[in-house]
């Protein structure tokens, strides 16, 4: 006699199996469309596989070949968000494909590329109304969730940065345009590492935070050095100086406006400290509108 629990378990199990097969087929299709030259690999005379080989995807994503093979064979294995993120980068997935990958794997995309329900139309309108003052909305992990046009040009061209890389920590430590625009770069990097450590205390073990920390350590010796200092600094208003590539030197007052009772999403604003900066921000806003 079949129980009600057994009847409900069968469709659920079947649904998970279907998703695994869909995930396997999707990975194969994305792998086969990428030419070796696109990821810096030689094609070679004996290559018969269209696109990349399984072992090449595994190597580029820093996962085991056997494990990745099982994934393409629709085996019942757990896939972490860190691995999904690495596969999405290796396979050059666009935002829609990335979202599809995470959905098939039954995981939540922790990057700022994912939709954030806290960014309401009212908040986007507020960002627009603040112009020419640069403003954005960040979470406690320093992901840039939304921004106005002036902020997009404050330290370069933020629109040209892939959504999953729009994180202030990553940009300060790895993006040439951002680094060139920050007047006191060494001090800023040290301060931000200390602020990240303070913020991370409430999120230890969370996949998105672990993934960010792993990326920073892998990408930047300067971050590794600052992180090992074990310094901790809370959030605070601060005067900042930037060498903007479009309008020159800017002196700004950085202010955090919290969007809830807990230290989570916040609106970050940069108000001018002098008349010269005010005029240059207005010019920057006009340039941003015209682009």
Residue pairs with C-beta under 8 A, 6 or more apart in sequence:
16 76
16 106
17 74
17 76
19 104
19 105
19 106
20 74
20 75
20 76
21 74
22 104
23 71
23 74
23 101
23 104
23 105
24 71
24 72
24 73
24 74
26 100
26 101
26 104
27 57
27 71
27 72
27 87
27 91
28 72
30 91
30 92
30 93
30 97
31 51
31 52
31 54
31 57
31 91
32 49
32 50
32 51
32 52
33 50
33 51
34 51
34 52
34 91
34 92
35 43
35 51
36 42
36 43
36 44
36 47
36 51
36 52
36 56
37 43
38 92
39 52
39 56
39 60
39 90
41 52
41 56
47 53
52 60
54 65
54 68
54 69
54 72
55 65
55 68
57 68
57 87
57 90
57 91
58 64
58 65
58 67
58 68
58 69
59 65
60 90
61 68
61 83
61 86
61 87
61 89
61 90
62 86
63 83
63 86
63 87
67 77
70 77
71 77
71 79
79 105
79 107
80 107
80 207
81 102
81 107
81 108
81 109
81 110
81 207
81 208
81 211
82 207
82 210
82 211
82 214
84 101
84 102
84 105
84 107
84 109
85 110
85 111
85 164
85 211
87 101
88 97
88 98
88 101
88 164
89 164
91 97
93 101
95 113
95 163
98 109
98 113
98 164
99 109
99 114
102 108
102 109
102 114
108 114
110 206
110 207
110 208
110 211
111 143
111 163
111 164
111 208
112 139
112 143
112 144
112 145
112 163
112 164
112 166
112 167
113 162
113 163
113 164
113 166
116 139
116 145
116 146
116 265
118 137
118 145
118 259
118 264
118 265
119 137
119 145
119 146
123 137
123 146
123 259
123 267
124 146
126 267
127 135
127 136
127 137
127 146
127 147
127 148
127 151
127 267
128 148
128 149
130 148
130 269
131 148
131 149
131 150
131 285
132 150
132 281
132 282
132 284
132 285
133 150
133 269
133 270
133 271
133 272
133 281
134 147
134 148
134 150
134 151
134 154
134 252
134 269
134 270
134 281
135 147
135 148
135 150
135 151
135 267
135 268
135 269
135 270
136 144
136 145
136 146
136 147
136 148
136 151
136 267
136 268
137 144
137 145
137 146
137 147
137 259
137 265
137 266
137 267
137 268
138 144
138 145
138 168
138 265
138 266
138 268
139 145
139 264
139 265
139 266
140 199
140 202
140 203
140 263
140 264
140 265
140 266
141 167
141 196
141 199
141 203
141 208
141 209
141 212
142 167
142 168
142 169
142 192
142 196
142 199
143 166
143 167
144 158
144 166
144 167
144 168
145 265
147 158
149 285
149 288
149 289
150 281
150 284
150 285
150 288
151 158
151 270
152 158
152 159
152 288
153 244
153 246
153 284
153 287
153 288
153 291
154 181
154 242
154 244
154 250
154 270
154 284
155 171
155 177
155 178
155 181
155 182
155 242
155 244
156 175
156 177
156 178
156 181
156 245
157 177
158 166
161 171
161 175
165 171
167 212
168 192
169 192
169 193
169 196
169 212
169 216
169 223
170 212
170 215
170 216
170 219
171 178
172 178
172 179
172 182
172 185
172 188
172 189
172 192
173 179
173 189
173 216
173 219
173 220
173 222
173 223
174 219
174 220
177 245
179 185
180 243
180 245
181 242
181 243
181 244
181 245
182 188
182 242
182 243
183 240
183 241
183 242
183 243
183 249
184 241
188 240
189 222
189 223
189 226
190 226
190 229
190 231
191 233
193 223
193 226
193 227
193 229
193 231
194 226
194 229
194 231
194 232
194 233
195 233
195 234
195 235
197 227
197 230
197 231
197 232
198 232
198 233
198 234
199 263
200 209
200 213
202 263
203 209
213 227
216 223
216 227
217 223
217 224
217 227
235 256
235 263
237 253
237 254
237 255
237 256
238 253
238 254
239 251
239 252
239 253
239 254
239 273
240 251
240 252
240 253
240 254
240 270
241 249
241 250
241 251
241 252
242 249
242 250
242 252
243 249
243 250
244 250
244 280
244 284
246 283
246 284
246 287
247 280
247 281
247 283
247 284
247 287
248 280
249 277
249 280
250 270
250 272
250 277
250 280
250 281
251 272
251 273
251 274
251 277
252 270
252 271
252 272
252 273
252 277
253 270
253 271
253 272
253 273
254 268
254 269
254 270
255 268
255 269
255 270
255 271
256 266
256 267
256 268
257 266
257 267
257 268
257 269
258 264
258 265
258 266
259 265
259 266
259 267
272 278
272 281
